[in-house]
Amino acid sequence: MALSQFISVFRTAFESGQFLKCTLSRPAAAAPADLKNVYLRPVSLKKGVFVSFTFRYKTRDEVKNLDLQAALDYLSEWLGKGFLSADLFTSDHTYSLHFSKSGEATLTSKKTHRDTPADTSHNREKHRLIAPSAPWLHALGITNAKGEVLPTAQDKWKQINKFLEIIESLLRAHPLPPGAQIADMGSGKGYLTFALYDFLRNNLGLDIRVTGIELRQNLVDFCNKTAVSAGFSDLHFVAADINDYRPERLDVLIALHACDTATDLALAKGIHARAGIVIVAPCCHKQIRREMDAHNELAPVLRHGILEERQAEIVTDGIRALLLEANGYKTNVFEFISTEHTAKNVMITAIEAGRSTTGGQRRDEALEKVAALKSGFGIREHYLEGLLKETP
Ligand SMILES: C[S@@+](CC[C@H](N)C(=O)[O-])C[C@H]1O[C@@H](n2cnc3c(N)ncnc32)[C@H](O)[C@@H]1O
């Protein structure tokens, strides 16, 4: 009864434009692992007003926009099962729904008055982690001379900010030691490398040194020149193949959209150096696609090129995640940014948990899963496996 009243109040508040926000808390056993709470707010998209859900996990946030009915379905399904408390804030009331341990629900309401209208903007300014007026953004062609993000650079700008949000939440789980060394492998034109440096050094005041590693000399020269003009004294770029890069110390490994097996080269460097934080957004997945010759029940569907391509991506990144786990990393694979902004949107993040926590058993289990996948998909060797067998 209390739950259906809560759902009905939510619907009315949303439909009348009075819905401001809602938080789901007290996760119960049925909630996904590491999910701490869920934060809902209205958001204006091209197709109308939706409910934006931010799923706050221990080390990351995930955002999903649902239409009203899907949002209500989610609440009906999870309240009382996944979350034992919900607080709904409308422009004139606060409603609190609580479930007791025995599953009994109570709904209370309090009259309140708030002048602030609901912020329904898709990307709220307060989520910006760097100022668009930063001169390096202009040098890199993201903003104009007035510090306004160019229409053609909107997607890049969203990607930069999302990337910084992810870094920020990973740092909460794994703070960096002083003098931390960060490498961005396959840094390209350096958008994310500059953003990372500016955010960590100038916003968070961290003592860090960032190195971009990039094959293309012209990009390296351009980035070094831009770093000097920006006064970023501990940001450097080197023209090298990731494979030949031998860092003395590596605290954070980043490789975003590094081509095909360049992601594996970077992962191997990170794992060998026992980097505390690993973040990769893989790009093309040619190695496994070439090798794949499925002998499992998926074989008949993989004769369709597009399905084979998607399956190759899943297998490639799934094995990468398992190999990270086998090597003592706590790993997450998730959508980095909506496909609306980029097609390359899967991200793998990993936090070093120490080899001992993996124990022989967990390592063996992860490696058995890799072996089973390889056998089912007719794969001889994942490129990363070979690299991990080599001495660094
Ligand atoms: C698609 S770009 C991505 C650039 C940047 N990380 C980003 O996300 O905006 C990939 C970059 O990786 C570089 N790259 C590919 N393989 C590499 C390797 N083995 N060593 C160093 N750089 C590499 C390419 O030259 C290219 O600039």
The ligand as a Gaussian input file, in Angstrom:
#p B3LYP/6-31G(d) Opt

LIG

0 1
 C       42.368000       6.699000     -31.595000
 S       43.751000       7.517000     -30.973000
 C       43.241000       7.916000     -29.340000
 C       43.920000       9.108000     -28.762000
 C       43.526000       9.456000     -27.327000
 N       43.918000       8.436000     -26.388000
 C       42.034000       9.738000     -27.220000
 O       41.297000       8.880000     -26.718000
 O       41.607000      10.826000     -27.632000
 C       44.932000       6.205000     -30.741000
 C       46.350000       6.693000     -30.686000
 O       47.188000       5.609000     -30.275000
 C       48.398000       5.704000     -30.978000
 N       49.019000       4.370000     -30.961000
 C       48.536000       3.236000     -31.512000
 N       49.373000       2.200000     -31.293000
 C       50.398000       2.699000     -30.547000
 C       51.570000       2.114000     -29.998000
 N       51.853000       0.828000     -30.160000
 N       52.401000       2.907000     -29.307000
 C       52.117000       4.242000     -29.140000
 N       51.023000       4.839000     -29.639000
 C       50.166000       4.084000     -30.328000
 C       47.991000       6.174000     -32.369000
 O       49.040000       6.791000     -33.066000
 C       46.859000       7.134000     -32.052000
 O       47.308000       8.466000     -31.958000

